[in-house]
């Protein structure tokens, strides 16, 4: 068994980083950088030491999210073609 002592970094895919920033501020996170790069990553830090990255490459709110709503679930660099 591997012992886990905590988390250092979590990435979350979002479509509205400003709205997400307001939500995570309620949980104690503060923005330390971003949006950066082609996917507009916003970096948040928490007093506990956890870093949260908001990866702003999700489709608009009412479109399916390929990582959650469309089989097969497609993580990382997986590519798939969706039927219309």
The first five atom37 places (N, CA, C, CB, O) and aatype in JSON, in Angstrom:
{
  "aatype": [20, 20, 20, 20, 20, 20, 20, 20, 20, 20, 20, 20, 20, 20, 20, 20, 20, 20, 20, 20, 20, 20, 20, 20, 20, 20, 20, 20, 20, 20, 20, 20, 20, 20, 20, 20, 20, 20, 20, 20, 20, 20, 20, 20, 20, 20, 20, 20, 20, 20, 20, 20, 20, 20, 20, 20, 20, 20, 20, 20, 20, 20, 20, 20, 20, 20, 20, 20, 20, 20, 20, 20, 20, 20, 20, 20, 20, 20, 20, 20, 20, 20, 20, 20],
  "atom_mask": [
    [1, 1, 1, 1, 1],
    [1, 1, 1, 1, 1],
    [1, 1, 1, 1, 1],
    [1, 1, 1, 1, 1],
    [1, 1, 1, 1, 1],
    [1, 1, 1, 1, 1],
    [1, 1, 1, 1, 1],
    [1, 1, 1, 1, 1],
    [1, 1, 1, 1, 1],
    [1, 1, 1, 1, 1],
    [1, 1, 1, 1, 1],
    [1, 1, 1, 1, 1],
    [1, 1, 1, 1, 1],
    [1, 1, 1, 1, 1],
    [1, 1, 1, 1, 1],
    [1, 1, 1, 1, 1],
    [1, 1, 1, 1, 1],
    [1, 1, 1, 1, 1],
    [1, 1, 1, 1, 1],
    [1, 1, 1, 1, 1],
    [1, 1, 1, 1, 1],
    [1, 1, 1, 1, 1],
    [1, 1, 1, 1, 1],
    [1, 1, 1, 1, 1],
    [1, 1, 1, 1, 1],
    [1, 1, 1, 1, 1],
    [1, 1, 1, 1, 1],
    [1, 1, 1, 1, 1],
    [1, 1, 1, 1, 1],
    [1, 1, 1, 1, 1],
    [1, 1, 1, 1, 1],
    [1, 1, 1, 1, 1],
    [1, 1, 1, 1, 1],
    [1, 1, 1, 1, 1],
    [1, 1, 1, 1, 1],
    [1, 1, 1, 1, 1],
    [1, 1, 1, 1, 1],
    [1, 1, 1, 1, 1],
    [1, 1, 1, 1, 1],
    [1, 1, 1, 1, 1],
    [1, 1, 1, 1, 1],
    [1, 1, 1, 1, 1],
    [1, 1, 1, 1, 1],
    [1, 1, 1, 1, 1],
    [1, 1, 1, 1, 1],
    [1, 1, 1, 1, 1],
    [1, 1, 1, 1, 1],
    [1, 1, 1, 1, 1],
    [1, 1, 1, 1, 1],
    [1, 1, 1, 1, 1],
    [1, 1, 1, 1, 1],
    [1, 1, 1, 1, 1],
    [1, 1, 1, 1, 1],
    [1, 1, 1, 1, 1],
    [1, 1, 1, 1, 1],
    [1, 1, 1, 1, 1],
    [1, 1, 1, 1, 1],
    [1, 1, 1, 1, 1],
    [1, 1, 1, 1, 1],
    [1, 1, 1, 1, 1],
    [1, 1, 1, 1, 1],
    [1, 1, 1, 1, 1],
    [1, 1, 1, 1, 1],
    [1, 1, 1, 1, 1],
    [1, 1, 1, 1, 1],
    [1, 1, 1, 1, 1],
    [1, 1, 1, 1, 1],
    [1, 1, 1, 1, 1],
    [1, 1, 1, 1, 1],
    [1, 1, 1, 1, 1],
    [1, 1, 1, 1, 1],
    [1, 1, 1, 1, 1],
    [1, 1, 1, 1, 1],
    [1, 1, 1, 1, 1],
    [1, 1, 1, 1, 1],
    [1, 1, 1, 1, 1],
    [1, 1, 1, 1, 1],
    [1, 1, 1, 1, 1],
    [1, 1, 1, 1, 1],
    [1, 1, 1, 1, 1],
    [1, 1, 1, 1, 1],
    [1, 1, 1, 1, 1],
    [1, 1, 1, 1, 1],
    [1, 1, 1, 1, 1]
  ],
  "atom_positions": [
    [[0.84, -1.18, 0.0], [0.0, 0.0, 0.0], [0.89, 1.24, 0.0], [-0.96, 0.0, 1.22], [1.89, 1.3, 0.71]],
    [[0.52, 2.22, -0.79], [1.25, 3.49, -0.84], [0.6, 4.45, 0.14], [1.24, 4.08, -2.29], [-0.62, 4.62, 0.15]],
    [[1.41, 5.08, 0.96], [0.92, 6.05, 1.93], [0.86, 7.43, 1.29], [1.8, 6.08, 3.19], [1.85, 7.9, 0.73]],
    [[-0.28, 8.07, 1.36], [-0.45, 9.43, 0.84], [-0.5, 10.39, 2.01], [-1.75, 9.54, -0.02], [-1.27, 10.21, 2.95]],
    [[0.33, 11.4, 1.95], [0.39, 12.38, 3.03], [-0.39, 13.64, 2.72], [1.82, 12.74, 3.32], [-0.63, 14.46, 3.61]],
    [[-0.8, 13.8, 1.47], [-1.56, 14.99, 1.11], [-1.52, 15.22, -0.39], [-1.03, 16.23, 1.84], [-0.95, 14.42, -1.13]],
    [[-2.13, 16.28, -0.81], [-2.16, 16.67, -2.21], [-1.36, 17.95, -2.39], [-3.61, 16.86, -2.71], [-1.36, 18.82, -1.51]],
    [[-0.68, 18.07, -3.53], [0.08, 19.28, -3.81], [-0.54, 20.08, -4.94], [1.52, 18.92, -4.16], [-0.43, 21.31, -4.97]],
    [[-1.21, 19.39, -5.86], [-1.7, 20.06, -7.06], [-2.92, 19.31, -7.6], [-0.6, 20.14, -8.13], [-2.93, 18.08, -7.67]],
    [[-3.94, 20.08, -7.97], [-5.13, 19.51, -8.61], [-5.49, 20.42, -9.77], [-6.33, 19.37, -7.59], [-5.51, 21.64, -9.63]],
    [[-5.77, 19.83, -10.94], [-6.22, 20.59, -12.1], [-7.7, 20.32, -12.33], [-5.4, 20.21, -13.35], [-8.14, 19.18, -12.29]],
    [[-8.45, 21.39, -12.57], [-9.89, 21.27, -12.81], [-10.23, 22.0, -14.1], [-10.72, 21.85, -11.61], [-9.89, 23.17, -14.27]],
    [[-10.9, 21.31, -15.0], [-11.29, 21.87, -16.29], [-12.55, 22.7, -16.1], [-11.52, 20.75, -17.35], [-13.55, 22.21, -15.56]],
    [[-12.52, 23.97, -16.53], [-13.66, 24.87, -16.38], [-13.9, 25.63, -17.67], [-13.44, 25.85, -15.22], [-13.04, 25.65, -18.54]],
    [[-15.08, 26.24, -17.79], [-15.34, 27.09, -18.96], [-15.43, 28.56, -18.59], [-16.62, 26.65, -19.64], [-15.33, 29.41, -19.47]],
    [[-15.6, 28.89, -17.33], [-15.7, 30.29, -16.89], [-14.8, 30.48, -15.68], [-17.18, 30.68, -16.56], [-15.23, 30.29, -14.54]],
    [[-13.53, 30.85, -15.92], [-12.57, 30.91, -14.82], [-12.92, 31.99, -13.82], [-11.18, 31.13, -15.36], [-12.62, 31.84, -12.64]],
    [[-13.53, 33.08, -14.24], [-13.87, 34.15, -13.3], [-14.95, 33.68, -12.32], [-14.36, 35.4, -14.06], [-14.87, 33.96, -11.12]],
    [[-15.94, 32.96, -12.82], [-16.97, 32.4, -11.96], [-16.37, 31.35, -11.0], [-18.1, 31.76, -12.81], [-16.68, 31.33, -9.81]],
    [[-15.5, 30.5, -11.55], [-14.84, 29.48, -10.72], [-13.96, 30.12, -9.66], [-14.01, 28.54, -11.6], [-13.9, 29.64, -8.53]],
    [[-13.28, 31.2, -10.01], [-12.43, 31.91, -9.06], [-13.25, 32.44, -7.89], [-11.69, 33.06, -9.75], [-12.83, 32.35, -6.73]],
    [[-14.41, 32.98, -8.18], [-15.29, 33.47, -7.09], [-15.7, 32.32, -6.17], [-16.56, 34.16, -7.68], [-15.73, 32.49, -4.95]],
    [[-16.01, 31.16, -6.73], [-16.4, 30.01, -5.92], [-15.25, 29.55, -5.03], [-16.86, 28.86, -6.83], [-15.43, 29.38, -3.83]],
    [[-14.06, 29.35, -5.61], [-12.94, 28.84, -4.84], [-12.42, 29.86, -3.83], [-11.82, 28.42, -5.77], [-11.79, 29.48, -2.84]],
    [[-12.66, 31.14, -4.07], [-12.31, 32.16, -3.07], [-13.11, 31.94, -1.79], [-12.57, 33.59, -3.63], [-12.61, 32.19, -0.69]],
    [[-14.35, 31.47, -1.92], [-15.17, 31.17, -0.74], [-14.56, 30.04, 0.09], [-16.59, 30.79, -1.17], [-14.82, 29.94, 1.29]],
    [[-13.75, 29.19, -0.56], [-13.1, 28.07, 0.13], [-11.69, 28.42, 0.6], [-13.03, 26.85, -0.8], [-10.97, 27.57, 1.12]],
    [[-11.29, 29.69, 0.43], [-10.0, 30.14, 0.93], [-8.88, 30.22, -0.09], [-9.58, 29.27, 2.0], [-7.75, 30.53, 0.28]],
    [[-9.16, 29.94, -1.36], [-8.13, 30.0, -2.41], [-7.94, 31.44, -2.87], [-8.51, 29.1, -3.6], [-8.89, 32.23, -2.9]],
    [[-6.7, 31.77, -3.23], [-6.39, 33.08, -3.83], [-5.67, 32.87, -5.15], [-5.53, 33.95, -2.86], [-4.88, 31.94, -5.3]],
    [[-5.95, 33.74, -6.1], [-5.31, 33.65, -7.41], [-3.87, 34.17, -7.3], [-6.1, 34.47, -8.49], [-3.63, 35.26, -6.79]],
    [[-2.93, 33.36, -7.78], [-1.52, 33.75, -7.74], [-0.95, 34.0, -9.12], [-0.71, 32.69, -7.04], [0.09, 34.65, -9.25]],
    [[-1.6, 33.49, -10.17], [-1.13, 33.71, -11.53], [-2.23, 33.38, -12.52], [0.13, 32.86, -11.82], [-3.18, 32.65, -12.22]],
    [[-2.09, 33.94, -13.7], [-2.96, 33.58, -14.81], [-4.08, 34.55, -15.05], [-3.53, 32.24, -14.57], [-4.35, 35.46, -14.27]],
    [[-4.72, 34.31, -16.16], [-4.62, 33.15, -17.04], [-3.32, 33.15, -17.85], [-5.82, 33.11, -17.99], [-2.87, 34.19, -18.34]],
    [[-2.74, 31.95, -17.97], [-1.47, 31.75, -18.66], [-1.61, 30.71, -19.76], [-0.38, 31.33, -17.66], [-2.4, 29.78, -19.63]],
    [[-0.86, 30.86, -20.83], [-0.76, 29.85, -21.88], [-1.99, 29.76, -22.76], [-0.51, 28.54, -21.27], [-2.97, 30.49, -22.58]],
    [[-1.94, 28.84, -23.73], [-3.02, 28.72, -24.71], [-4.34, 28.22, -24.12], [-2.59, 27.8, -25.8], [-5.4, 28.47, -24.69]],
    [[-4.29, 27.52, -22.98], [-5.52, 27.04, -22.35], [-5.96, 27.92, -21.19], [-5.34, 25.61, -21.86], [-6.87, 27.58, -20.45]],
    [[-5.29, 29.07, -21.05], [-5.65, 30.06, -20.03], [-5.74, 29.43, -18.64], [-6.98, 30.72, -20.4], [-6.79, 29.49, -18.0]],
    [[-4.65, 28.85, -18.18], [-4.61, 28.24, -16.85], [-4.52, 29.33, -15.79], [-3.41, 27.26, -16.72], [-3.67, 30.22, -15.86]],
    [[-5.4, 29.25, -14.8], [-5.4, 30.17, -13.67], [-4.94, 29.38, -12.45], [-6.83, 30.82, -13.44], [-5.51, 28.34, -12.14]],
    [[-3.9, 29.88, -11.77], [-3.32, 29.17, -10.64], [-3.82, 29.79, -9.34], [-1.77, 29.22, -10.7], [-3.73, 31.0, -9.12]],
    [[-4.36, 28.92, -8.48], [-4.87, 29.34, -7.18], [-4.08, 28.62, -6.09], [-6.4, 29.03, -7.04], [-3.67, 27.47, -6.27]],
    [[-3.85, 29.3, -4.99], [-3.19, 28.68, -3.84], [-4.1, 28.74, -2.63], [-1.84, 29.39, -3.54], [-4.91, 29.65, -2.48]],
    [[-3.95, 27.73, -1.77], [-4.72, 27.64, -0.53], [-3.75, 27.67, 0.64], [-5.59, 26.34, -0.51], [-2.64, 27.16, 0.53]],
    [[-4.15, 28.24, 1.78], [-3.27, 28.27, 2.96], [-2.78, 26.88, 3.39], [-4.0, 28.91, 4.1], [-1.74, 26.79, 4.05]],
    [[-3.48, 25.82, 3.03], [-3.08, 24.46, 3.39], [-1.89, 23.97, 2.57], [-4.24, 23.5, 3.2], [-1.29, 22.94, 2.89]],
    [[-1.54, 24.71, 1.51], [-0.45, 24.31, 0.64], [-0.91, 23.72, -0.68], [0.4, 23.32, 1.33], [-0.08, 23.45, -1.55]],
    [[-2.19, 23.51, -0.85], [-2.73, 22.94, -2.08], [-2.73, 23.99, -3.18], [-4.15, 22.39, -1.85], [-3.16, 25.12, -2.97]],
    [[-2.25, 23.61, -4.36], [-2.34, 24.45, -5.55], [-3.44, 23.91, -6.44], [-0.98, 24.51, -6.31], [-3.5, 22.71, -6.7]],
    [[-4.31, 24.78, -6.9], [-5.41, 24.43, -7.77], [-5.2, 25.13, -9.1], [-6.78, 24.79, -7.14], [-5.01, 26.35, -9.13]],
    [[-5.25, 24.38, -10.2], [-5.14, 24.96, -11.53], [-6.49, 24.86, -12.21], [-4.05, 24.26, -12.37], [-7.03, 23.77, -12.39]],
    [[-7.04, 26.01, -12.59], [-8.27, 26.05, -13.37], [-7.85, 26.05, -14.84], [-9.16, 27.3, -13.01], [-7.28, 27.03, -15.32]],
    [[-8.13, 24.97, -15.53], [-7.76, 24.83, -16.94], [-8.98, 25.24, -17.75], [-7.3, 23.35, -17.28], [-9.99, 24.53, -17.79]],
    [[-8.9, 26.38, -18.4], [-10.06, 27.01, -19.01], [-10.24, 26.58, -20.46], [-9.95, 28.52, -18.93], [-10.22, 27.42, -21.36]],
    [[-10.41, 25.29, -20.69], [-10.59, 24.78, -22.04], [-11.85, 23.94, -22.19], [-9.39, 23.96, -22.44], [-11.98, 23.18, -23.15]],
    [[-12.76, 24.08, -21.26], [-14.02, 23.33, -21.34], [-14.96, 24.04, -22.31], [-14.68, 23.19, -19.93], [-14.9, 25.26, -22.43]],
    [[-15.82, 23.29, -22.99], [-16.77, 23.94, -23.88], [-17.75, 24.81, -23.1], [-17.54, 22.89, -24.7], [-17.77, 24.79, -21.87]],
    [[-18.55, 25.56, -23.83], [-19.53, 26.4, -23.16], [-20.46, 25.56, -22.3], [-20.34, 27.21, -24.18], [-20.56, 24.34, -22.48]],
    [[-21.12, 26.2, -21.38], [-21.87, 25.52, -20.32], [-22.84, 24.46, -20.81], [-22.62, 26.53, -19.54], [-22.95, 23.4, -20.19]],
    [[-23.54, 24.69, -21.89], [-24.59, 23.75, -22.3], [-24.12, 22.69, -23.3], [-25.74, 24.5, -22.91], [-24.92, 21.87, -23.74]],
    [[-22.83, 22.69, -23.66], [-22.3, 21.66, -24.55], [-21.77, 20.49, -23.72], [-21.18, 22.23, -25.44], [-21.32, 20.69, -22.6]],
    [[-21.82, 19.27, -24.26], [-21.31, 18.12, -23.51], [-19.82, 18.26, -23.23], [-21.57, 16.82, -24.27], [-19.07, 18.8, -24.04]],
    [[-19.4, 17.77, -22.08], [-18.0, 17.76, -21.69], [-17.47, 16.37, -22.0], [-17.81, 18.12, -20.16], [-17.91, 15.39, -21.4]],
    [[-16.53, 16.26, -22.93], [-16.03, 14.95, -23.36], [-15.42, 14.15, -22.21], [-15.0, 15.13, -24.46], [-15.39, 12.92, -22.26]],
    [[-14.95, 14.83, -21.18], [-14.36, 14.11, -20.04], [-15.4, 13.53, -19.11], [-13.45, 15.03, -19.27], [-15.1, 12.65, -18.31]],
    [[-16.64, 14.02, -19.19], [-17.64, 13.58, -18.23], [-18.93, 13.07, -18.85], [-17.95, 14.69, -17.31], [-19.58, 12.18, -18.3]],
    [[-19.32, 13.63, -19.99], [-20.66, 13.38, -20.5], [-20.73, 12.45, -21.7], [-21.28, 14.66, -20.85], [-21.83, 12.01, -22.07]],
    [[-19.61, 12.15, -22.33], [-19.64, 11.4, -23.58], [-18.8, 10.14, -23.46], [-19.13, 12.28, -24.75], [-17.6, 10.23, -23.17]],
    [[-19.4, 8.94, -23.67], [-18.59, 7.74, -23.65], [-17.8, 7.65, -24.95], [-19.47, 6.47, -23.45], [-18.33, 8.08, -25.97]],
    [[-16.58, 7.14, -25.01], [-15.84, 6.75, -23.83], [-15.28, 7.97, -23.11], [-14.7, 5.79, -24.21], [-14.98, 8.99, -23.74]],
    [[-15.15, 7.87, -21.79], [-14.54, 8.95, -21.03], [-13.1, 9.08, -21.52], [-14.61, 8.68, -19.48], [-12.39, 8.08, -21.65]],
    [[-12.7, 10.28, -21.78], [-11.45, 10.5, -22.5], [-10.54, 11.44, -21.71], [-11.73, 11.08, -23.89], [-10.73, 12.66, -21.75]],
    [[-9.57, 10.89, -20.99], [-8.67, 11.7, -20.18], [-7.32, 11.88, -20.89], [-8.47, 11.06, -18.81], [-7.01, 11.17, -21.85]],
    [[-6.56, 12.83, -20.4], [-5.2, 13.03, -20.92], [-5.19, 13.41, -22.37], [-4.37, 11.8, -20.73], [-5.92, 14.31, -22.79]],
    [[-4.36, 12.73, -23.15], [-4.21, 13.09, -24.56], [-5.09, 12.24, -25.47], [-2.76, 12.96, -24.97], [-4.88, 12.23, -26.68]],
    [[-6.06, 11.53, -24.91], [-6.97, 10.7, -25.7], [-7.73, 11.56, -26.69], [-7.94, 9.94, -24.78], [-8.16, 12.67, -26.36]],
    [[-7.9, 11.06, -27.88], [-8.68, 11.78, -28.9], [-9.79, 10.86, -29.37], [-7.77, 12.24, -30.11], [-9.6, 9.65, -29.51]],
    [[-10.94, 11.45, -29.61], [-12.07, 10.65, -30.08], [-12.9, 11.5, -31.03], [-12.93, 10.14, -28.9], [-12.84, 12.73, -30.97]],
    [[-13.67, 10.87, -31.88], [-14.57, 11.56, -32.77], [-15.98, 11.37, -32.26], [-14.42, 11.06, -34.23], [-16.41, 10.23, -32.04]],
    [[-16.7, 12.45, -32.08], [-18.06, 12.38, -31.58], [-19.03, 12.34, -32.74], [-18.36, 13.56, -30.66], [-18.88, 13.09, -33.71]],
    [[-20.02, 11.48, -32.65], [-21.07, 11.44, -33.68], [-22.02, 12.61, -33.45], [-21.85, 10.08, -33.64], [-22.38, 12.93, -32.31]],
    [[-22.41, 13.24, -34.52], [-23.31, 14.4, -34.42], [-24.73, 13.96, -34.16], [-23.26, 15.25, -35.7], [-25.63, 14.79, -34.05]]
  ]
}
